[in-house]
């Protein structure tokens, strides 16, 4: 499974730095966070390091106002009702011009957030990619599936999406899902199971699948042979929040904590808790495994009290994305069974580590994965019963 960078606020240098370090990164550009006239030069700077770009149109709520999105040439100013019915020739033509200017790797098509999946929704989607096929001839088309939080609770609606997508003449899909109850880490097993089923169902049709606005919790999507997940710096680019595209939330709160991602625990901890771990002689347990060691966090473990090392927000974000990229690359194994067993083993390690740290009062608060381990294990158990046989047989062809 590949890792893409989901661009958000203040991420230009993060994208260019990591692309240079990795000798190429795929970045999903955000109109909300970058003016239209800056896209071509930024895309060119990424290509110098062998990077690639995609453009998320972010037309999730076309009737709503966001001052940055409103400035883009493709953003609809009139006939919003027609747009919501899939009649968006002008939008697609403008988006196609931008995609050509930035030399995007594929054309992500726009779609608004769906709260109900039915035949009308299917007709709207078909109208969008049918016209896009004519406007962007020869371009790889990736259609957006944007889902409100309640959709993934309903297995019937997920099956309906898979059924409709089977008729779509596109190369892949870009899935973004609102989290239930506005939690960063999803604590609903069936929600996760249904996302796994959605990805697997579409993958079995021969289409590629990218899941955007994701986090380390979505590493389990490797079991569905997901092609890539995308994540960014702040939480608003690690989980899909529809309100983020309605009002101007570009300015992050001035009072915020600096977090450290412990990849083997799937948990994030404030630096103050690293100090506690240092005092309790447990800090070495939180150091990244050798394969994920990096200069963004290495100095936290070189003897000084972590809070005195100068570990800043920029280090935190780069460290998180660096580790997540490697975890994505390691997540997909040569067989379905090996992929499942490997992830379950990682979950077991995470539970053991988080339990031991919590016993010493070292906690990740709402970013602690300890209670989420059971959620993912339950989701995998249900998914495994339903998809183990077909995925085991088709694994190498997906």
C-alpha positions in Angstrom: 0.0 0.0 0.0 1.3 3.4 -0.9 1.3 6.6 1.1 0.3 10.0 -0.3 0.7 13.4 1.4 -2.7 15.1 1.9 -1.9 18.8 1.7 -3.2 21.1 4.4 -2.4 24.3 6.1 1.3 25.2 6.2 2.5 22.1 4.3 4.4 23.4 1.3 7.8 22.9 2.9 6.8 19.6 4.4 5.8 18.3 1.0 9.0 19.5 -0.7 11.2 18.3 2.1 9.7 14.8 2.2 9.6 14.5 -1.5 13.3 15.3 -1.7 14.1 12.9 1.1 12.0 10.1 -0.4 13.2 10.9 -4.0 9.6 11.4 -4.9 6.3 11.8 -3.1 2.7 11.9 -4.4 0.9 15.0 -3.0 -2.8 15.6 -3.1 -3.1 19.4 -3.6 -5.6 21.4 -1.6 -7.3 24.4 -3.3 -8.4 25.5 0.2 -4.8 25.9 1.2 -3.1 27.2 -2.0 -4.1 29.9 -4.5 -4.8 28.7 -8.1 -1.9 30.7 -9.5 0.6 29.0 -7.2 -0.3 25.5 -8.2 1.8 25.2 -11.3 5.1 26.4 -9.8 4.6 24.3 -6.7 3.9 21.2 -8.8 7.0 21.9 -10.8 9.1 22.1 -7.6 7.8 18.7 -6.6 8.6 17.2 -10.0 12.2 18.2 -9.6 12.5 15.6 -6.8 10.5 13.0 -8.9 7.3 13.9 -7.1 3.8 13.7 -8.5 0.6 15.7 -7.8 -3.1 15.1 -7.7 -5.7 17.8 -7.2 -8.6 17.3 -4.8 -11.4 19.7 -6.2 -12.9 19.8 -2.6 -16.4 20.4 -4.1 -17.9 18.5 -1.1 -20.5 21.2 -0.3 -20.9 23.4 -3.4 -23.7 25.4 -1.9 -21.6 26.4 1.1 -19.2 29.3 1.2 -15.5 29.1 1.8 -13.5 32.2 0.9 -10.5 30.3 -0.5 -12.4 27.7 -2.6 -14.7 30.5 -3.9 -11.7 32.1 -5.6 -11.0 29.2 -7.9 -11.9 29.4 -11.5 -13.8 26.1 -11.5 -15.9 26.9 -8.5 -19.6 27.2 -9.5 -21.1 30.6 -9.1 -24.5 29.8 -10.5 -26.8 26.9 -11.3 -25.8 25.0 -8.1 -28.9 22.8 -8.5 -27.6 21.6 -11.8 -24.2 21.0 -10.3 -25.7 18.8 -7.7 -27.4 16.8 -10.4 -24.1 16.1 -12.1 -24.4 18.8 -14.8 -21.0 20.4 -14.4 -19.4 20.8 -17.9 -17.9 24.3 -17.0 -16.5 22.9 -13.8 -15.0 19.9 -15.5 -13.5 22.0 -18.3 -11.9 24.4 -15.8 -10.6 21.6 -13.6 -9.2 19.9 -16.7 -7.2 23.0 -17.6 -5.8 23.2 -14.1 -4.9 19.5 -14.2 -3.1 20.0 -17.5 -1.2 23.0 -16.1 0.1 21.1 -13.0 0.6 17.9 -15.1 -1.3 15.9 -12.6 -0.8 12.2 -12.4 -4.6 11.6 -12.8 -7.8 13.7 -12.8 -9.7 13.5 -9.5 -13.4 14.3 -10.4 -15.6 16.4 -8.1 -18.5 15.0 -6.1 -20.5 16.4 -3.2 -21.0 14.6 0.1 -23.6 11.9 -0.1 -25.9 11.2 2.9 -28.0 8.7 1.0 -27.0 6.2 -1.7 -29.7 5.4 -4.2 -30.2 5.3 -8.0 -30.4 9.1 -8.2 -27.0 9.4 -6.6 -25.7 6.8 -9.1 -27.1 8.8 -12.1 -25.4 11.9 -10.8 -22.0 10.2 -10.6 -22.4 8.7 -14.0 -23.2 12.1 -15.5 -20.0 13.5 -14.0 -17.6 10.9 -15.3 -19.3 10.5 -18.6 -18.8 14.2 -19.4 -15.2 14.1 -17.9 -14.4 11.2 -20.3 -15.2 13.5 -23.2 -13.5 16.6 -21.8 -10.3 15.0 -20.5 -9.7 12.6 -23.3 -6.9 10.1 -22.5 -6.6 11.2 -18.9 -6.8 8.7 -16.0 -10.0 9.5 -14.2 -10.4 9.0 -10.4 -14.0 9.5 -9.2 -14.7 10.9 -5.7 -16.9 9.1 -3.3 -17.6 11.5 -0.4 -19.7 9.9 2.3 -21.5 11.5 5.3 -20.9 9.6 8.6 -24.1 7.6 8.7 -23.6 6.0 5.3 -20.8 3.7 6.5 -23.1 2.4 9.3 -25.4 0.9 6.6 -24.2 -2.3 4.9 -26.9 -2.0 2.3 -25.8 1.4 1.2 -22.2 0.2 1.0 -23.3 -2.7 -1.2 -25.2 -0.3 -3.4 -22.1 1.8 -3.9 -20.1 -1.3 -5.0 -23.0 -2.3 -7.3 -23.1 1.1 -8.9 -19.4 1.5 -9.2 -19.2 -1.7 -11.1 -20.7 0.2 -14.0 -18.5 3.2 -13.8 -16.0 3.8 -16.7 -13.3 5.2 -14.5 -9.8 4.1 -13.6 -10.2 4.4 -9.8 -12.0 6.1 -6.9 -11.0 8.5 -4.2 -12.9 7.8 -1.0 -13.3 10.3 1.8 -15.5 9.5 4.8 -16.8 11.6 7.7 -16.0 10.0 11.0 -18.8 9.1 13.4 -19.4 11.3 16.3 -16.5 13.6 15.2 -13.8 11.4 16.7 -10.3 11.3 15.3 -9.9 7.6 16.0 -13.1 5.7 15.0 -14.4 3.5 17.8 -17.2 1.8 15.8 -16.1 -1.7 14.5 -18.9 -2.0 11.9 -18.0 1.4 10.5 -14.4 0.2 9.9 -15.7 -3.1 8.6 -17.9 -1.4 6.0 -15.1 0.8 4.9 -12.9 -2.3 4.4 -15.8 -3.9 2.4 -16.2 -0.8 0.3 -12.5 -0.8 -0.6 -12.4 -4.5 -1.3 -15.6 -4.5 -3.4 -14.3 -1.7 -5.7 -10.8 -3.2 -5.9 -12.3 -6.5 -7.1 -13.7 -4.6 -10.0 -10.2 -3.8 -11.2 -10.2 -0.2 -10.1 -7.6 1.6 -8.0 -8.7 2.9 -4.6 -7.2 5.9 -2.7 -8.6 6.7 0.7 -8.0 10.4 1.6 -8.0 12.2 4.9 -6.7 9.1 6.6 -4.5 8.2 9.6 -2.5 5.3 10.9 -5.8 3.7 11.9 -6.5 3.1 8.2 -3.4 0.9 7.8 -5.9 -2.0 8.2 -7.1 -1.1 4.7 -4.1 -3.1 3.4 -6.3 -6.1 4.0 -8.7 -4.9 1.3 -5.7 -4.3 -1.0 -6.2 -0.6 -0.9 -3.7 1.2 -3.3 -3.0 4.2 -1.1 -4.0 6.2 1.9 -3.3 9.9 2.3 -2.6 11.9 5.5 -1.2 15.3 6.4 0.0 17.4 9.4 -2.9 18.6 11.5 -5.9 16.4 12.3 -8.1 18.2 9.8 -6.1 16.4 7.0 -6.1 13.1 8.9 -9.9 12.7 9.1 -12.6 14.1 6.9 -14.5 17.0 8.4 -17.2 18.5 6.1 -17.3 21.7 8.1 -13.6 22.3 7.2 -14.8 23.1 3.6 -17.6 25.4 4.6 -16.1 28.0 6.9 -12.6 29.3 7.0 -10.6 27.1 9.4 -7.2 27.8 7.9 -5.9 29.5 11.0 -5.0 26.8 13.5 -5.5 27.6 17.3 -2.6 29.4 18.7 -2.5 27.2 21.8 -1.8 23.6 20.8 0.4 20.8 21.9 3.3 19.1 20.2 2.8 15.4 19.7 5.1 12.4 19.2 3.9 9.4 17.2 5.0 6.1 18.6 4.5 3.9 15.5 4.8 0.5 17.3 2.0 1.7 19.7 -0.1 3.3 16.9 -0.4 6.1 19.5 0.6 9.8 19.8 1.9 11.3 23.0 2.4 14.9 24.1 6.1 15.7 24.7 5.4 16.2 28.4 4.5 12.5 28.6 7.8 11.6 27.0 9.4 13.4 30.0 7.4 11.0 32.2 8.6 8.0 30.2 12.2 9.3 30.5 11.9 9.7 34.3 10.4 6.1 34.5 13.2 4.7 32.4 10.6 3.7 29.7 11.5 6.1 26.9 13.5 3.5 25.0 10.3 1.5 24.5 8.8 4.5 22.6 11.7 4.9 20.2 10.8 4.1 16.6 12.1 0.7 15.3 15.3 1.0 13.3 13.5 1.0 10.0 11.6 4.1 10.9 14.4 6.0 12.6 14.6 9.5 11.3 16.3 12.8 12.0 13.0 14.5 12.8 12.7 12.6 16.1 16.1 10.9 16.7 17.3 13.6 19.2 14.4 12.8 21.6 16.1 9.6 22.5 19.7 10.7 22.9 19.8 11.3 26.6 18.3 14.7 27.3 14.9 15.4 28.8 12.6 15.3 25.6 10.9 18.7 26.4 14.4 20.3 26.4 15.5 19.0 23.0 13.7 21.6 20.9 11.3 19.2 19.4 8.8 21.4 17.5 5.6 21.0 15.6 7.5 20.8 12.3 9.5 17.9 13.6 6.3 16.2 14.9 4.5 16.4 11.5 7.5 15.2 9.5 8.2 12.4 11.9 4.5 11.2 11.7 4.4 11.3 7.9 7.8 9.6 7.6 6.8 6.7 9.9 3.3 6.3 8.3 4.9 6.1 4.8 7.0 3.2 5.9 4.1 1.5 7.8 2.1 1.7 4.6 4.8 0.2 2.5 5.2 -2.7 5.0 1.4 -3.3 5.4 0.7 -5.3 2.3 2.2 -8.7 2.2 2.4 -11.4 -0.6 -0.8 -13.1 0.5 -4.1 -12.0 2.1 -3.5 -14.3 5.1 0.0 -13.0 5.7 -1.3 -9.4 5.5 -4.0 -10.2 8.0 -1.7 -12.0 10.4 0.9 -9.4 10.2 -1.5 -6.6 11.1 -3.1 -8.6 13.9 0.4 -9.1 15.3 1.1 -5.4 15.2 -2.1 -4.7 17.0 -1.1 -7.2 19.7 2.2 -5.4 20.1 0.5 -2.0 20.3 -2.0 -3.2 22.9 0.8 -4.7 25.1 2.9 -1.5 24.8 0.0 1.0 25.4 -1.2 -1.1 28.4 2.3 -1.1 29.9 2.7 2.7 29.4 -0.8 3.4 30.8 0.1 1.5 33.9 2.9 4.0 34.4 0.4 6.9 33.7 1.9 7.6 30.3 -1.2 8.2 28.2 -2.0 9.4 24.7 -5.3 10.8 25.8 -7.7 10.9 22.8 -4.8 9.7 20.5 -4.1 6.6 22.6 -4.7 3.5 20.5 -5.2 1.1 23.4 -9.0 1.0 23.3 -9.0 1.2 19.5 -7.1 -2.1 19.1 -10.3 -4.0 20.0 -12.2 -2.0 17.4 -9.8 -2.9 14.6 -9.6 -6.6 15.7 -13.4 -6.9 15.7 -13.6 -5.2 12.3 -11.0 -7.5 10.8 -12.7 -10.5 12.3 -16.0 -9.7 10.5 -14.3 -8.7 7.3 -12.2 -11.9 7.3 -15.2 -14.1 7.5 -16.9 -12.4 4.5 -13.9 -11.7 2.3 -11.1 -14.2 3.1 -11.9 -16.7 0.4 -12.3 -14.3 -2.6 -9.4 -12.1 -1.5 -7.1 -15.1 -0.9 -7.9 -16.3 -4.5 -7.6 -12.9 -6.2 -4.8 -11.3 -4.1 -2.1 -11.2 -6.8 -4.4 -9.9 -9.4 -5.9 -7.0 -7.4 
